[in-house]
């Protein structure tokens, strides 16, 4: 479990594709605090450390993971968002992030609004049924607050700190990003039967609907 607060921008050192999966080695300062078996979030994907040194660590990504995330697009020297697993004694300054990516979206618009960058990201109707304005979403493992939800996209505002310390600072229009909806929204969606609703006829979780259902 993670919080969506990125600790470091690591660098892809080496990628080896083996048996429909891959072994990926990253160069990062937090390597010295990792050990084999630890969980680490890479662009929002929960992976297990299989080898580590003071300066590098290696993870293995199976074919299923590569097909459902943007890890298959990584290249040597590319930067990635890194976060170690949450300790129970830590403050949760972001939101609970499982590291289990729902789908890959794409940045479709970036507009400067004052000090922040308003960023619009495409997503499926199924995922958007679990996204609400002022709610939380993980984008490449970054905990962000949703500003607006549309029929096929949602928007977030990126502050200077986020732009400076995460991959969203240099990813432009067309870039692929890993998306994970709020785990609490998933459970509510399951309880209300939203999980079976197709994108062309999806419902939206609203305050009025929750009150109607006794929440």
N, C-alpha and C positions, 0 to 999 in steps of 0.2 A: 504494500500500500504506500502511496506517495501523496504529496500535498500540491504538486503542480508549481512549486517554487524552484526554479532552476538554480542549481548550485554552480555550474560551470559550463562553458562552451568547450567541449572536447574536440579532438581532431581525429578523423579516420586515418589510421596509420597503414592498415592492410586489410584487404578483403579476399577471402578464398571461398569459392563456391564448391561445395562438396555434397554429393548425393541429394540434389534438389534443395539443399540448405546452404548456409554459409557460416564461416568463421570470420568474425570481424574484430580487429584489434584497434583500440582507441588509445590515444595519448592524452592523459589528463592528470592534473595535480591530485585529484581525489583518489587516484589509483592506490596511493600508499595507505589509504584507510579501508581498502577493500580486501576481502579474502575469498578464496574459492567457495562457491555456493551462495554468495551474497546475491541479492536482487538489486538491479540498477535499472533506472528508467532512461532509455535512449530515444529521444524524440517522442516520448510518451509511451514507448513500448517496454513492458516489463521483461527483462532478460536476466539470465543467470550467468554469473562470472565463472568461467571455466579455467582461467589462468590469469595471474596478475603478478606484476613486479612493482617496484616503487614508482615507476613512471607510466606503465601501460597496463591495460587489462583487456582480456579477450572474452567474447561471448559467442554463443552459437544460436543462430536463428533458423528455425525449421522452414520448410517450404510453405506451410500454412501461414506463418508469420510474414514471410516475404510477400505473399500474394495479397495480404489484407492490410499492409502498411506501406509507408514510403521507404522502408529500409532497403528495398531492392534497388532504389535509385541512388544509393550512396556511392561515392567515389573517393579514392584516396585524397587526403588533404581537406576534405569537406568538413565543416564544423557541425556539431550536433549538440542538442540540449541534454544535459546529464543531471540526474538527481538520484541520490542514494535513498534506500527504503526508509520510511518513516519510523522513528522511535516513539514508543507510546508516551514517553515523557515530554516529547516536543510539542510546541504550539502548532496548531493547524492554521497557518496564516492564509493558506489558499483554500482548497476544498479536498475532500477525499477522492483520490485518483487511483484506480486499480492498475493502470498500465495495460489494460486489455482494450485495444483500439477497436472502435465500432466500424469505422470506415475511413477512406481517404477522401478529403475534399480538396478544393483548389481555391487559391486567392483570386478573386475576380475584380477587385477594386481596392485601391488605396488612395485616400484623400487626406491631405493635411487639414486639421481643424484645430487651430490654436497650437498648443504644445503637443497634442497627440496626433496619431495617425488613425483615422477611421478606416477599418479594414473589413471588407465584405468577403465572406467565404461560402462557397457552394456546399450543399449537403442534401442528402436524400430526405424525402418526406417522412420516412420512418424515424430517422434520427431527429428531425426537426419537431416531431410530435413530442419529444422529450426535452425540448429546449424552450425556455421562457425568458422574456425580457427581465433583466436584473438577476437572472439565474447564473449558474456557473457552467463552464465547459472547458475541456482540456484541448488545446490546439498544439500539436507537437509536444505534448506533455506540459504545456504552460497553462496554469490556472488563470482563466480570464472571465470577466463579467460580460454577459451578453447585453448588448444595447438594443438591438432590434431583431425581430424574427420575421422573415418573409416566406413566400411559398416554396422557394428553392434555395434559400440562403439565409445567413444570419450575419450580423455585424458586431464587431468589438472595437474598442478604442485602445490603442497601444500607447502607453506613456513612454517618455524618454528612457527610463530605467529598463523597461522591457525591450525596447528597441536596441539598447546598447548591450544587453547581457543575454539575449536569446537569438535564435535563428530567424525570428520574425523581423529582425532589424535589417536583414539583407535579402530575405525572400521577397520576390516581386510578383506581379500579376502573372498567373499561370502556374506558379509553384504549387506542388502537392504538399498537403499537410495531413498529419494523423489527427483524427477526431475521436474524442471519447466523451459521451454525455454524462451528466451527473448520475452517479450510481443510485442516489435516492430517487431520481426521476425514473430510472429503469424499474425500480420496484413498484412505484406508484402506477406506472404505465402497465405493468404486468397485472397488478391487482384490478385495474379498471378495464382490462381487456384491450388496451390500445396496441399491444404488441402484434395483434393479428390484422391491424388496419393497414390497407395498402396506401401508398403515397398519393394516389389520385383521389382518395376519399378520406384522408386522414382527419382526425379530430385534433383539437388543440386543448391542452390542459390549461384551463383558466381558473381564476379564483372562484368565479361563480360556479363552475362545474364541480370543483372540489367541495364547495359548501353544499351543493346539491347532493353529492355522494356521501356527505357526513364527515368530511375531513376538516 
